[in-house]
Amino acid sequence: MARKVSVVVISDVHLGTYGCHATELLNYLKSIDPKILVLNGDIIDAWQFSKSYFPHTHFEVINEIFKKVAKGTRVVYITGNHDEFLRRYSDMEVGNILLTDKFLLNIDNKKTWIFHGDVFDNTTKGAAKILAKLGGKGYDLLILLNSMINAGLKMLGKHKVSFSKRVKNSVKKAVAYINKFETTIAELAIEKNYDYVICGHIHQPCIKEITTGTGKVQYLNSGDWVENLTALEYNNGNWELYQYNANNFAAQTIERALKKVPEANIEADIFKYLHYSQSINHKGH
């Protein structure tokens, strides 16, 4: 039976890339029954999207989300930089689905401000954005190589390694960038008198209190489903960081389709599902 959760926040899934752990995310989604599911940006990766690579399990993640919508879960889709093509439809609401750029959650007399976070990242704008897209191709290749090596390590009974995580954690500029990102967001949240602020974007899951000269705020980051496999869960007045553990799903099998799936038209498919959700909602009335 699915575990009931008040609010779940996931981000940076990057469907349509080699690095996306769609099977693990599908396991997780099937295991929970949230009242509110917040998809905090970069769920679909339009930057790296290729018609030649969109596996069946990636479609199944989308299917599972809409199954939850049909069962009554409210889904809030917050756009990120990798799925920015959806921003033209911002603030559109269909049935239980809201598409927006930011979301203010009022729960238990606390205000939680949720947005992706790319607006504070200069590498996602202008000429730097083009370089970031090119760099993304290299990152995707690194993830693919990493997964092949990890498959070999698993056969040898050894622990997995993450090259990209090691690189990011060892480069001083990357660490400084993350610290500046978190502090900038915290300062703005304090200015707006929010109790919590939740972001994604930097693939660094955490929950911590940040104090500045003007106050303090609880900063949270939902991480990603490329390397960290994390989510944020809210229950009984507390936010907790969920860490996926494959051992908890050892008995569960997800059918992997070997046949080639139809070519994906991301924009058309999303709106097909939105209309499906709307029809389900009307039938419920």
LINPE-V850740 format. One record per backbone hydrogen bond with DSSP energy under -0.5 kcal/mol. NH is the residue of the N-H (numbers start at 0). CO is the residue of the C=O. E is the energy in kcal/mol with one decimal. If there is no record, write none. Layout:
nh->NH co->CO e->E
nh->NH co->CO e->E
This chain:
nh->2 co->30 e->-3.3
nh->4 co->32 e->-1.4
nh->5 co->233 e->-1.0
nh->6 co->233 e->-1.5
nh->7 co->35 e->-2.2
nh->8 co->231 e->-2.7
nh->9 co->37 e->-2.5
nh->11 co->40 e->-2.6
nh->13 co->41 e->-2.7
nh->14 co->42 e->-3.1
nh->16 co->13 e->-1.2
nh->19 co->16 e->-0.9
nh->20 co->224 e->-2.8
nh->21 co->19 e->-1.4
nh->24 co->20 e->-2.2
nh->25 co->21 e->-2.7
nh->26 co->22 e->-2.3
nh->27 co->23 e->-2.2
nh->28 co->24 e->-3.0
nh->29 co->25 e->-2.3
nh->30 co->26 e->-1.0
nh->30 co->27 e->-0.8
nh->31 co->27 e->-0.6
nh->31 co->28 e->-1.0
nh->32 co->2 e->-3.2
nh->34 co->4 e->-1.9
nh->35 co->5 e->-1.6
nh->36 co->73 e->-3.0
nh->37 co->7 e->-3.4
nh->37 co->35 e->-0.5
nh->38 co->36 e->-0.6
nh->38 co->75 e->-3.1
nh->39 co->9 e->-3.3
nh->39 co->37 e->-0.9
nh->40 co->38 e->-1.4
nh->40 co->77 e->-1.1
nh->44 co->14 e->-2.5
nh->45 co->43 e->-1.1
nh->45 co->81 e->-2.7
nh->48 co->44 e->-0.5
nh->49 co->52 e->-0.6
nh->52 co->49 e->-1.7
nh->57 co->54 e->-0.8
nh->58 co->54 e->-1.4
nh->59 co->55 e->-2.2
nh->60 co->56 e->-1.5
nh->61 co->57 e->-1.3
nh->62 co->58 e->-2.6
nh->63 co->59 e->-2.6
nh->64 co->60 e->-1.9
nh->65 co->61 e->-1.9
nh->66 co->62 e->-1.8
nh->67 co->63 e->-1.8
nh->68 co->64 e->-1.7
nh->69 co->65 e->-2.1
nh->70 co->66 e->-1.2
nh->71 co->68 e->-1.5
nh->72 co->67 e->-2.6
nh->73 co->34 e->-2.7
nh->74 co->72 e->-0.5
nh->74 co->95 e->-2.6
nh->75 co->36 e->-2.5
nh->75 co->73 e->-0.5
nh->76 co->74 e->-0.6
nh->76 co->97 e->-3.3
nh->77 co->38 e->-3.0
nh->77 co->75 e->-0.7
nh->78 co->76 e->-0.5
nh->78 co->99 e->-2.2
nh->83 co->80 e->-0.8
nh->85 co->82 e->-1.8
nh->86 co->83 e->-2.1
nh->87 co->84 e->-0.6
nh->88 co->85 e->-2.0
nh->89 co->86 e->-1.7
nh->90 co->98 e->-2.2
nh->91 co->88 e->-1.0
nh->91 co->98 e->-1.1
nh->93 co->96 e->-2.5
nh->96 co->93 e->-2.3
nh->97 co->74 e->-2.6
nh->98 co->91 e->-2.9
nh->99 co->76 e->-2.7
nh->99 co->97 e->-0.5
nh->102 co->113 e->-2.7
nh->104 co->102 e->-0.6
nh->104 co->111 e->-3.2
nh->105 co->103 e->-0.6
nh->106 co->104 e->-0.7
nh->106 co->109 e->-2.3
nh->109 co->106 e->-1.4
nh->111 co->104 e->-2.9
nh->111 co->109 e->-0.6
nh->112 co->110 e->-0.5
nh->112 co->195 e->-2.5
nh->113 co->102 e->-3.0
nh->113 co->111 e->-0.5
nh->114 co->197 e->-2.2
nh->115 co->100 e->-0.6
nh->119 co->116 e->-1.6
nh->120 co->117 e->-2.1
nh->121 co->119 e->-0.6
nh->123 co->120 e->-1.5
nh->124 co->121 e->-1.3
nh->127 co->124 e->-0.8
nh->128 co->124 e->-0.9
nh->128 co->125 e->-0.8
nh->129 co->125 e->-1.0
nh->130 co->126 e->-1.8
nh->131 co->127 e->-2.3
nh->132 co->128 e->-2.2
nh->133 co->129 e->-2.1
nh->134 co->130 e->-2.8
nh->135 co->131 e->-2.0
nh->136 co->132 e->-1.2
nh->137 co->133 e->-1.2
nh->138 co->134 e->-2.3
nh->139 co->135 e->-2.5
nh->140 co->136 e->-2.0
nh->141 co->137 e->-2.3
nh->142 co->138 e->-2.4
nh->143 co->139 e->-2.2
nh->144 co->140 e->-2.6
nh->145 co->141 e->-2.6
nh->146 co->142 e->-2.4
nh->147 co->143 e->-1.7
nh->148 co->144 e->-2.2
nh->149 co->145 e->-2.6
nh->150 co->146 e->-1.7
nh->151 co->147 e->-1.5
nh->152 co->148 e->-2.4
nh->153 co->149 e->-2.4
nh->154 co->150 e->-1.6
nh->155 co->151 e->-1.3
nh->156 co->153 e->-1.2
nh->157 co->152 e->-3.2
nh->162 co->160 e->-0.5
nh->165 co->161 e->-1.9
nh->166 co->162 e->-2.5
nh->167 co->163 e->-2.6
nh->168 co->164 e->-2.4
nh->169 co->165 e->-1.2
nh->170 co->166 e->-1.2
nh->171 co->169 e->-0.6
nh->174 co->170 e->-1.9
nh->175 co->171 e->-2.6
nh->176 co->172 e->-2.4
nh->177 co->173 e->-2.2
nh->178 co->174 e->-2.2
nh->179 co->175 e->-2.3
nh->180 co->176 e->-2.6
nh->181 co->177 e->-2.5
nh->182 co->178 e->-2.2
nh->183 co->179 e->-2.6
nh->184 co->180 e->-1.9
nh->185 co->181 e->-2.3
nh->186 co->182 e->-2.5
nh->187 co->183 e->-1.7
nh->188 co->184 e->-2.2
nh->189 co->185 e->-2.5
nh->190 co->186 e->-2.0
nh->191 co->187 e->-1.5
nh->192 co->189 e->-1.4
nh->193 co->188 e->-2.4
nh->194 co->110 e->-1.6
nh->195 co->110 e->-2.2
nh->196 co->217 e->-2.1
nh->197 co->112 e->-3.2
nh->198 co->219 e->-2.2
nh->199 co->115 e->-2.6
nh->201 co->199 e->-2.5
nh->205 co->220 e->-1.7
nh->207 co->218 e->-2.6
nh->209 co->216 e->-2.9
nh->210 co->208 e->-0.5
nh->211 co->214 e->-3.2
nh->214 co->211 e->-0.7
nh->216 co->209 e->-2.0
nh->217 co->194 e->-1.9
nh->218 co->207 e->-3.2
nh->218 co->216 e->-0.7
nh->219 co->196 e->-2.7
nh->220 co->205 e->-2.6
nh->221 co->198 e->-1.9
nh->224 co->11 e->-2.1
nh->228 co->223 e->-0.9
nh->229 co->223 e->-1.7
nh->230 co->241 e->-1.7
nh->231 co->8 e->-2.5
nh->232 co->239 e->-2.8
nh->233 co->6 e->-2.8
nh->234 co->232 e->-0.5
nh->234 co->237 e->-2.3
nh->237 co->234 e->-1.9
nh->239 co->232 e->-2.8
nh->241 co->230 e->-3.5
nh->241 co->239 e->-0.6
nh->243 co->228 e->-2.6
nh->243 co->241 e->-0.5
nh->247 co->244 e->-1.8
nh->248 co->245 e->-1.7
nh->249 co->246 e->-1.0
nh->251 co->248 e->-1.1
nh->254 co->252 e->-0.5
nh->256 co->254 e->-0.6
nh->265 co->263 e->-0.6
nh->268 co->264 e->-3.1
nh->269 co->265 e->-2.4
nh->270 co->266 e->-1.8
nh->271 co->267 e->-1.9
nh->272 co->268 e->-2.1
nh->273 co->269 e->-2.1
nh->274 co->270 e->-2.3
nh->275 co->271 e->-1.9
nh->276 co->272 e->-2.7
nh->277 co->273 e->-2.2
nh->278 co->274 e->-2.2
nh->279 co->275 e->-2.1
nh->280 co->276 e->-2.3
nh->281 co->277 e->-2.1
nh->282 co->278 e->-2.0
nh->283 co->279 e->-1.7
nh->284 co->280 e->-0.8
nh->284 co->281 e->-0.7
